[in-house]
Amino acid sequence: MPGFSELTAVTLAEIWPRKLRDNFFRTAPFLAYLRRNRLKSYPGGAFMQQPGLYAPLKGGAYAQGDTFNLAKPATIDATAFDPKYYYVNVTEYLEEIGTQAKGPMNVVNLVEAHLDNSMKTLNAILNIALWRHGQGSASTITDNRVTQINGMSEALNNGVDNSWDGNVFPTYGTKTRGSGVVGTGLNSVPKWFGDTAGNTGTITYNNLLEMYTAAGQRGVFPDLGISNAAVWNFMLERIQPQQRFMELGTDPVFWGAQAIKLMTVSFLVDAYAPSAVYGINDPDLGNYLTSTFTSVASPTAASGLPSSTTVTVGEVLALLNTQQWDFRMSDNPLYQFGWTGFKVAQNSTMVAGQSLAAANFPCGSPWGSNHAYGIGS
């Protein structure tokens, strides 16, 4: 028999506040930013195709009487991306929601709480996936993620140097980087901020400026910087060595900056950005905890990576020209974080439904954005 005290036998427990506190999910402003500013409808089709100009025509100096080169080079090609599908399941038992969690004794609506949880779960899964890749395992790719979004570690690569997840991506949008029609038009060089021994280094104005100008060599520049809170803190600590105070009217004195900008870049702190300090390898949402890997034998000079060295990833920072990215989501409402409705099991009182999304995150011009890792202070 259950053990009861006199007090618990005659007194109801108070539930306060009369709602659930969220003690699990983190803020995901990056996905919110994309949905607000870069959401582009996907109306259907075999795949998402992005055409682009990748090469010049033939030309040059000539003398009177010379013949022209009439060759017609291929100058236009297109990348292609599939929609990637995501779901979150919600299961209920009719006994619980139909006879127990109801009436005046029910403080929190169990079904509404689970549906809210499904939206938060789906947002977190997508936000983490934005930083990863959507390719199958290969000689230079360690993990199979063909069902996942083609995210930033894949887009911001040059087919030679390691991205922050240790992978090298010779192709993007089904096109080969560095050769063929597209040449270097799909290249973005990852930046290593650590030392030659593979240890993490310090974030400085100089290396941030180098990232910024490298991405802007075609005349357009990044406008959004994204990182976890650790990078934000490192930048604030180095903006000015001495104490910095800002007084606003009669309010208390504030210590430190409330926003950070570099040229045209505004920085955004995203709790699901890859991090050694704050990252987690979550079996339900995804892995955004950084680790170590062995760098390639022949990295490019522009990357700063040491050759064939075990490097510590530490913290990761991305500078994006957001006008060159699109968050593509199906125009079918069911796949815009829609709800299938509960479906009744044939052999039990269990009911289940799913929240769904069909999306991808293609970049038309990877050269206009880049990312860095090996940040430790």
Secondary structure, 3 states (H helix, E strand, C coil): CCCCCHHHHHCCCCCCCCCCCCCCCCCCHHHHHHHHHCEEEECCCCCEEEEEECCCCCCCCCCCCCCCCCCCCCCEEEEEECCEEEEEEEEEEHHHHHHHCCHHHCCCCHHHHHHHHHHHHHHHHHHHHCCCCCCCCECCECCCCCCCCCCHHHHCCCCCCCCCCCCCCCEECCEECCECCCECCCCCCCEECCCCCCCCECCCHHHHHHHHHHHCCCCCCCCEEEECHHHHHHHHHHHCCCCCEECCCCCCCEECCCCCEECCEEEEECCCCCECCCCCEECCCEECECCEEECCCCCCCCCCCCCCCEEECEEEEEEECHHHECEEEECCHHHEEEECCCEECCCCCEEEEEEEEEEECCECCHHHCEEEEEECC
